[in-house]
């Protein structure tokens, strides 16, 4: 069953990432600053603020819906929530395909934020409820998502490169066809998946105090991580286009190759962690999460194509390990009845940070450039912010939290709390 969720994760992420890599080119086209797709360097700084605004718009709608996604799933069912999200992915893709202004692109991105909040946390919750080996399922699901986000830029960049001989107004739109196509492919994958609707609607605040305090650390870390990741995501492509390469195929190979290699290195390690007990797994997770944020700072020091490839591979390797461990360790300490709510809140807190991060990062990047400083200084700043949340995991009293799914009597105790 987990293979269907993994395939859904891969399809949505690869088509979404494919459209993302095209956005800077499309925005330059809308500004009248794109005359060819094969230039070695493009004035990407002209659209860096617009890229930040688009990311923040996506996150604003995502955070609003994600806070209530668990409640939505409880009332209409998990599958209907996912179907609603896929429908919005389809419609937003069509809007991008026919957009003629920045404001139309902005509306499309806002719809994608709603779609994302209705698909990702609810699908994760559905897996935890239906699949016994949840750590393995979540790991494969996240790996499929990472693989999609890794290969997506290569797919979008390749379509863009192959379209270079077409009229420019057609070439910059063609990759947007992938998003509605991916949404359509997602519908049949959910048909044979059982739905879940819990009769007893337990509230998160009814959990044991020690569990709630730990969840607060997860939520705060999600918020801080959202800011740090938002800073990085809003400027990384612009930075590469400005200082490493703007050739679509070279950009695609850099992003896809580093991500794919990072995921390959992480896969055998993830399998070993799946066999660990909760305490050991949590402690290793805390260390990996810390290293993940430190790696953000290293991007500034990549001044060559090979150097950037090595550092991005390291970042992607740690990302592939961090994401499934976050969900897995979190689900270990809560009953299944509240997974949709907890995952929704976790996603919402990350999204809240992602509203702030892209705007702050893009404006900071532009300010550094205007002052003739290295714009790459935004990456150590992103790292420092992420470390604020990462260090908090080392203060969790792991012995007191335990594993609600494997510790005898713990599930009953929490249910009665």
URUR-V13786 format. One record per pair of residues at least 12 apart in sequence whose C-alpha atoms are under 10 Angstrom apart, sorted by the first residue. I is the first residue (numbers start at 0). J is the second residue. Records with the same first field share a line. If there is no record, write none. Layout:
# URUR-V13786
I: J / J
This chain:
# URUR-V13786
0: 126 / 129 / 130 / 136 / 191 / 192 / 193
1: 126 / 129 / 130 / 132 / 133 / 135 / 136 / 137 / 139 / 140 / 192
2: 136 / 139 / 140 / 143 / 188
3: 140 / 185 / 187 / 188 / 189 / 190 / 191 / 192
4: 122 / 123 / 125 / 126 / 136 / 137 / 139 / 140 / 141 / 143 / 144 / 185 / 188 / 189 / 192
5: 122 / 136 / 137 / 138 / 139 / 140 / 141 / 142 / 143 / 144 / 188
6: 139 / 140 / 143 / 144 / 147 / 184 / 185 / 188
7: 118 / 119 / 122 / 140 / 143 / 144 / 181 / 182 / 184 / 185 / 186 / 187 / 188 / 189
8: 118 / 119 / 122 / 123 / 139 / 140 / 141 / 142 / 143 / 144 / 145 / 146 / 147 / 148 / 185
9: 140 / 141 / 142 / 143 / 144 / 145 / 146 / 147 / 148 / 150 / 151 / 181 / 185
10: 143 / 144 / 146 / 147 / 148 / 151 / 177 / 178 / 180 / 181 / 182 / 183 / 184 / 185
11: 85 / 88 / 115 / 118 / 119 / 143 / 144 / 147 / 148 / 151 / 177 / 178 / 179 / 180 / 181 / 182 / 183 / 184 / 185
12: 143 / 144 / 145 / 146 / 147 / 148 / 149 / 150 / 151 / 178 / 181
13: 143 / 144 / 145 / 146 / 147 / 148 / 149 / 150 / 151 / 152 / 153 / 154 / 155 / 177 / 178 / 181
14: 92 / 147 / 148 / 150 / 151 / 152 / 154 / 155 / 174 / 175 / 176 / 177 / 178 / 179 / 180 / 181 / 182
15: 88 / 92 / 111 / 147 / 148 / 151 / 152 / 155 / 175 / 177 / 178 / 179 / 181 / 182
16: 147 / 148 / 149 / 150 / 151 / 152 / 153 / 154 / 155 / 177 / 178
17: 147 / 148 / 149 / 150 / 151 / 152 / 153 / 154 / 155 / 156 / 157 / 158 / 159 / 174 / 175 / 176 / 177 / 178 / 251
18: 92 / 95 / 96 / 151 / 152 / 154 / 155 / 156 / 172 / 173 / 174 / 175 / 176 / 177 / 178
19: 50 / 54 / 148 / 151 / 152 / 155 / 156 / 174 / 175 / 236
20: 151 / 152 / 153 / 154 / 155 / 156 / 159 / 174 / 236 / 247 / 250 / 251 / 254
21: 152 / 155 / 156 / 158 / 159 / 171 / 172 / 173 / 174 / 175 / 247
22: 46 / 49 / 50 / 53 / 95 / 104 / 171 / 172 / 174 / 175
23: 41 / 42 / 43 / 44 / 45 / 46 / 47 / 49 / 50 / 171 / 236 / 237 / 240
24: 36 / 41 / 42 / 43 / 46 / 159 / 170 / 171 / 172 / 245 / 247
25: 46 / 95 / 98 / 99 / 101 / 104 / 167 / 168 / 170 / 171 / 172
26: 43 / 45 / 46 / 47 / 49 / 50 / 99 / 100 / 101 / 104 / 171
27: 41 / 42 / 43 / 44 / 45 / 46 / 171
28: 99 / 167 / 168 / 171
29: 98 / 99 / 100 / 101 / 168 / 171
30: 45 / 46 / 100 / 101
32: 45 / 46
33: 167 / 168 / 171
34: 166 / 167 / 168
35: 163 / 164 / 166 / 167 / 170
36: 159 / 160 / 161 / 162 / 163 / 164 / 167 / 170 / 171 / 245 / 246 / 247
37: 159 / 160 / 163 / 245 / 246 / 247 / 248
38: 244 / 245 / 246 / 247
39: 240 / 241 / 243 / 244 / 245 / 246 / 247 / 249
40: 239 / 240 / 241 / 242 / 243 / 244 / 245 / 246
41: 237 / 240 / 241 / 244 / 245 / 246
42: 237 / 240 / 241 / 245
43: 234 / 236 / 237 / 238 / 239 / 240 / 241 / 245
44: 234 / 237 / 238 / 240 / 241 / 361 / 364 / 365 / 368
45: 237 / 365
46: 237 / 361
47: 233 / 234 / 236 / 237 / 238 / 357 / 358 / 360 / 361 / 362 / 364 / 365
48: 233 / 234 / 357 / 358 / 359 / 360 / 361 / 362 / 363 / 364 / 365
49: 101 / 105 / 233 / 358 / 361
50: 105 / 232 / 233 / 234 / 237 / 357 / 358 / 361
51: 229 / 230 / 232 / 233 / 234 / 353 / 354 / 355 / 356 / 357 / 358 / 359 / 360 / 361 / 362
52: 105 / 108 / 233 / 354 / 355 / 357 / 358 / 359 / 361
53: 101 / 102 / 104 / 105 / 106 / 107 / 108 / 109 / 233 / 354 / 357 / 358
54: 105 / 108 / 109 / 112 / 229 / 232 / 233 / 353 / 354 / 355 / 356 / 357 / 358
55: 105 / 108 / 109 / 112 / 229 / 233 / 350 / 351 / 352 / 353 / 354 / 355 / 356 / 357 / 358 / 359
56: 105 / 106 / 107 / 108 / 109 / 110 / 111 / 112 / 353 / 354 / 357 / 358
57: 105 / 106 / 107 / 108 / 109 / 110 / 111 / 112 / 113 / 114 / 115 / 350 / 353 / 354
58: 108 / 109 / 111 / 112 / 113 / 115 / 116 / 225 / 229 / 347 / 349 / 350 / 351 / 352 / 353 / 354 / 355 / 357
59: 109 / 112 / 113 / 347 / 350 / 351 / 352 / 353 / 354 / 355
60: 108 / 109 / 110 / 111 / 112 / 113 / 114 / 115 / 116 / 347 / 350 / 351 / 354
61: 108 / 109 / 110 / 111 / 112 / 113 / 114 / 115 / 116 / 117 / 346 / 347 / 349 / 350 / 351 / 353 / 354
62: 112 / 113 / 115 / 116 / 343 / 344 / 345 / 346 / 347 / 348 / 349 / 350 / 351 / 352 / 353 / 354
63: 112 / 113 / 116 / 347 / 348 / 350 / 351
64: 112 / 113 / 114 / 115 / 116 / 117 / 343 / 344 / 346 / 347
65: 112 / 113 / 114 / 115 / 116 / 117 / 118 / 119 / 120 / 121 / 339 / 340 / 342 / 343 / 344 / 345 / 346 / 347 / 348 / 349 / 350 / 351
66: 116 / 340 / 341 / 342 / 343 / 344 / 345 / 346 / 347 / 348 / 350
67: 116 / 117 / 339 / 340 / 343 / 344 / 347
68: 80 / 113 / 116 / 117 / 118 / 119 / 120 / 121 / 339 / 340 / 341 / 342 / 343 / 344 / 346 / 347
69: 116 / 117 / 120 / 121 / 124 / 337 / 338 / 339 / 340 / 341 / 342 / 343 / 344
70: 200 / 337 / 339 / 340 / 343
71: 117 / 121 / 339 / 340
72: 117 / 121 / 124 / 125 / 194 / 195 / 196 / 197 / 339 / 340
73: 195 / 196 / 197 / 198 / 199 / 200 / 336 / 337 / 339 / 340
74: 196 / 197 / 198 / 200
75: 194 / 195 / 196
76: 121 / 125 / 194 / 195 / 196 / 197
77: 117 / 118 / 121 / 122 / 124 / 125 / 193 / 194 / 195 / 196 / 339
78: 117 / 118 / 121 / 122 / 125 / 186 / 189 / 190 / 192 / 193 / 194 / 195 / 196
79: 117 / 118 / 189 / 194
80: 114 / 116 / 117 / 118 / 121 / 122
81: 114 / 115 / 116 / 117 / 118 / 119 / 120 / 121 / 122 / 185 / 186 / 189
82: 114 / 117 / 118 / 182 / 185 / 186 / 189 / 190
83: 113 / 114 / 117 / 118
84: 110 / 111 / 112 / 113 / 114 / 115 / 116 / 117 / 118 / 119 / 182
85: 111 / 114 / 115 / 117 / 118 / 179 / 181 / 182 / 183 / 184 / 185 / 186
86: 114 / 179 / 182 / 183 / 185 / 186
87: 107 / 110 / 111 / 112 / 113 / 114 / 115 / 117 / 179 / 182
88: 107 / 108 / 110 / 111 / 112 / 113 / 114 / 115 / 118 / 178 / 179 / 180 / 181 / 182 / 183
89: 110 / 111 / 114 / 176 / 177 / 178 / 179 / 180 / 181 / 182 / 183
90: 107 / 110 / 111 / 114 / 178 / 179 / 182
91: 103 / 104 / 106 / 107 / 108 / 109 / 110 / 111 / 112 / 114 / 175 / 178 / 179
92: 104 / 107 / 108 / 110 / 111 / 174 / 175 / 176 / 177 / 178 / 179 / 180 / 181 / 182
93: 107 / 175 / 176 / 177 / 178 / 179 / 180
94: 106 / 107 / 108 / 110 / 175 / 179
95: 107 / 108 / 172 / 173 / 174 / 175 / 176 / 178 / 179
96: 169 / 171 / 172 / 173 / 174 / 175 / 176 / 177 / 178 / 179
97: 172 / 175
98: 172
99: 168
112: 350
115: 346
116: 343 / 346 / 347 / 350
117: 343
119: 144 / 342 / 343 / 346
120: 326 / 338 / 339 / 340 / 341 / 342 / 343 / 344 / 345 / 346 / 347
121: 338 / 339 / 340 / 342 / 343
122: 140 / 189 / 339 / 342
123: 136 / 137 / 140 / 141 / 326 / 338 / 339 / 342 / 343
124: 137 / 195 / 326 / 330 / 335 / 336 / 337 / 338 / 339 / 340 / 341 / 342 / 343
125: 192 / 193 / 194 / 195 / 196 / 335 / 338 / 339
126: 140 / 192 / 338
127: 326 / 327 / 330 / 331 / 334 / 335 / 336 / 338 / 339
128: 194 / 195 / 334 / 335 / 336 / 337 / 338 / 339
129: 192 / 193 / 194 / 195 / 335
132: 273
133: 273 / 326 / 327 / 330 / 331
134: 269 / 270 / 272 / 273 / 274 / 323 / 324 / 326 / 327 / 328 / 330 / 331
135: 269 / 270 / 272 / 273 / 274 / 323 / 327
136: 323 / 327
137: 322 / 323 / 324 / 325 / 326 / 327
138: 266 / 269 / 270 / 273 / 319 / 320 / 321 / 322 / 323 / 324 / 326 / 327
139: 266 / 269 / 270 / 323
140: 323
141: 318 / 319 / 320 / 321 / 322 / 323 / 324 / 326
142: 259 / 262 / 263 / 265 / 266 / 269 / 318 / 319 / 320 / 322 / 323
143: 262 / 319
144: 319
145: 258 / 259 / 261 / 262 / 315 / 316 / 318 / 319 / 322
146: 255 / 258 / 259 / 260 / 261 / 262 / 263 / 319
147: 255 / 258 / 259
148: 254 / 255 / 258 / 259
149: 251 / 252 / 253 / 254 / 255 / 256 / 257 / 258 / 259 / 260 / 261 / 262 / 315
150: 251 / 252 / 254 / 255 / 256 / 257 / 258 / 259
151: 177 / 251 / 254 / 255
152: 247 / 248 / 250 / 251 / 252 / 253 / 254 / 255
153: 247 / 248 / 249 / 250 / 251 / 252 / 253 / 254 / 255 / 256
154: 174 / 177 / 248 / 251 / 252 / 255
155: 173 / 174 / 175 / 177 / 247 / 248 / 251
156: 174 / 246 / 247 / 248 / 249 / 250 / 251 / 252
157: 174 / 247 / 248 / 249 / 250 / 251 / 252
158: 170 / 171 / 172 / 173 / 174 / 175 / 177 / 247 / 248
159: 171 / 172 / 173 / 174 / 247 / 248
160: 246 / 247 / 248 / 249 / 251
161: 247 / 248
162: 174
163: 247
195: 336
196: 336
197: 335 / 336 / 337
198: 336
199: 336 / 337
200: 336 / 337
201: 334 / 335 / 336 / 337 / 340 / 414
202: 336 / 337 / 340 / 341
203: 333 / 334 / 336 / 337 / 338 / 340 / 341
204: 416
205: 413 / 414 / 415 / 416
206: 332 / 333 / 334 / 337 / 412 / 413 / 414 / 415 / 416
207: 333 / 400 / 412 / 413 / 414 / 415 / 416
208: 400 / 413 / 416
209: 332 / 395 / 396 / 397 / 399 / 400 / 401
210: 329 / 332 / 333 / 399 / 400 / 401 / 403 / 413
211: 332 / 333 / 400
212: 395 / 396 / 400
213: 329 / 332 / 391 / 392 / 394 / 395 / 396 / 397 / 400
214: 329 / 332 / 333 / 341 / 344 / 345 / 395
215: 345
216: 388 / 389 / 390 / 391 / 392 / 394 / 395
217: 325 / 326 / 329 / 341 / 344 / 345 / 348 / 349 / 388 / 389 / 391 / 392
218: 341 / 342 / 344 / 345 / 346 / 347 / 348 / 349 / 388
219: 345 / 348 / 349 / 352 / 387 / 388 / 389 / 391
220: 345 / 348 / 349 / 352 / 385 / 386 / 387 / 388 / 389 / 390 / 391 / 392
221: 325 / 344 / 345 / 346 / 347 / 348 / 349 / 350 / 351 / 352 / 353 / 385 / 388 / 389
222: 345 / 346 / 347 / 348 / 349 / 350 / 351 / 352 / 353 / 354 / 355 / 356 / 385 / 388
223: 348 / 349 / 350 / 351 / 352 / 353 / 355 / 356 / 381 / 384 / 385 / 386 / 387 / 388 / 389
224: 288 / 292 / 348 / 349 / 350 / 351 / 352 / 353 / 356 / 381 / 382 / 384 / 385 / 386 / 387 / 388 / 389
225: 346 / 347 / 348 / 349 / 350 / 351 / 352 / 353 / 354 / 355 / 356 / 357 / 381 / 384 / 385
226: 348 / 349 / 350 / 351 / 352 / 353 / 354 / 355 / 356 / 357 / 358 / 359 / 360 / 381 / 382 / 384 / 385
227: 292 / 295 / 349 / 352 / 353 / 355 / 356 / 357 / 359 / 360 / 377 / 378 / 379 / 380 / 381 / 382 / 383 / 384 / 385 / 386 / 387 / 388
228: 292 / 295 / 349 / 352 / 353 / 356 / 357 / 360 / 378 / 381 / 382 / 384 / 385
229: 349 / 350 / 351 / 352 / 353 / 354 / 355 / 356 / 357 / 358 / 359 / 360 / 361 / 381
230: 352 / 353 / 354 / 355 / 356 / 357 / 358 / 359 / 360 / 361 / 362 / 363 / 364 / 377 / 378 / 380 / 381 / 382 / 384
231: 295 / 296 / 298 / 356 / 357 / 360 / 361 / 375 / 377 / 378 / 379 / 380 / 381 / 382
232: 353 / 356 / 357 / 360 / 361
233: 353 / 356 / 357 / 358 / 359 / 360 / 361 / 362 / 364
234: 357 / 358 / 360 / 361 / 362 / 363 / 364 / 365 / 374 / 375 / 377 / 378
235: 298 / 360 / 361 / 375 / 377 / 378
236: 250 / 254
237: 361 / 364
238: 298 / 299 / 364 / 374 / 375
239: 253 / 254 / 301 / 302 / 303 / 304 / 307
242: 301 / 302 / 303 / 304 / 375
243: 301 / 302 / 303 / 304 / 305 / 306 / 307
244: 303 / 304
249: 304
250: 304
252: 308
253: 304 / 305 / 307 / 308 / 309 / 311 / 312
254: 307 / 308 / 311 / 312 / 315
255: 308 / 311 / 312
256: 308 / 309 / 311 / 312
257: 307 / 308 / 309 / 310 / 311 / 312 / 313 / 314 / 315 / 316
258: 308 / 311 / 312 / 313 / 314 / 315 / 316 / 318 / 319
259: 312 / 315 / 316
260: 308 / 309 / 311 / 312 / 313 / 315 / 316
261: 309 / 310 / 311 / 312 / 313 / 314 / 315 / 316 / 317 / 318 / 319 / 320
262: 312 / 313 / 315 / 316 / 317 / 318 / 319 / 320
263: 315 / 316 / 319
264: 312 / 313 / 315 / 316 / 317 / 319 / 320
265: 313 / 315 / 316 / 317 / 318 / 319 / 320 / 321
266: 316 / 319 / 320
268: 320
269: 319 / 320 / 321 / 323 / 324
272: 284 / 320 / 324
273: 324 / 327
276: 401 / 402 / 405
277: 327 / 328 / 331 / 332 / 397 / 398 / 400 / 401 / 402 / 403 / 405 / 406
278: 328 / 396 / 397 / 398 / 400 / 401 / 402
279: 397
280: 324 / 327 / 328
281: 324 / 325 / 327 / 328 / 329 / 331 / 392 / 393 / 395 / 397
282: 392 / 393 / 395 / 397
283: 321 / 324
284: 320 / 321 / 322 / 323 / 324 / 325 / 328 / 392 / 393
285: 321 / 324 / 325 / 389 / 390 / 391 / 392 / 393 / 394 / 395
286: 321 / 389 / 390 / 392 / 393
287: 317 / 318 / 320 / 321 / 324 / 389
288: 317 / 318 / 320 / 321 / 322 / 324 / 325 / 385 / 386 / 388 / 389 / 390 / 392
289: 317 / 321 / 382 / 385 / 386 / 387 / 388 / 389 / 390 / 391 / 392 / 393
290: 313 / 314 / 317 / 318 / 321 / 382 / 386 / 389
291: 313 / 314 / 315 / 316 / 317 / 318 / 319 / 320 / 321 / 382 / 385 / 386 / 389
292: 314 / 317 / 318 / 379 / 381 / 382 / 383 / 384 / 385 / 386 / 387 / 388 / 389
293: 314 / 378 / 379 / 381 / 382 / 383 / 385 / 386 / 389
294: 310 / 311 / 313 / 314 / 315 / 317 / 378 / 379 / 382
295: 310 / 311 / 313 / 314 / 377 / 378 / 379 / 380 / 381 / 382 / 383 / 385
296: 310 / 314 / 375 / 376 / 377 / 378 / 379 / 380 / 381 / 382 / 383
297: 310 / 311 / 313 / 314 / 375 / 378 / 379 / 382
298: 310 / 311 / 314 / 375 / 376 / 377 / 378 / 379 / 382
299: 373 / 374 / 375 / 376 / 377 / 378 / 379
300: 375 / 376 / 378 / 379
301: 375
302: 375
325: 345
326: 338 / 341 / 342 / 345
328: 402
329: 341 / 342 / 345 / 402
330: 342 / 402 / 403 / 404
331: 400 / 401 / 402 / 403 / 404 / 405 / 406
332: 400 / 401 / 402 / 403 / 404 / 405 / 406 / 409 / 410 / 413
333: 400 / 402 / 403 / 404 / 409 / 410 / 413 / 414
334: 403 / 404 / 409 / 410 / 411 / 413 / 414
335: 403 / 404 / 410
336: 414
356: 381
359: 377
360: 374 / 377 / 378 / 380 / 381
361: 374 / 377
362: 377
363: 376 / 377 / 380
364: 376 / 377 / 378
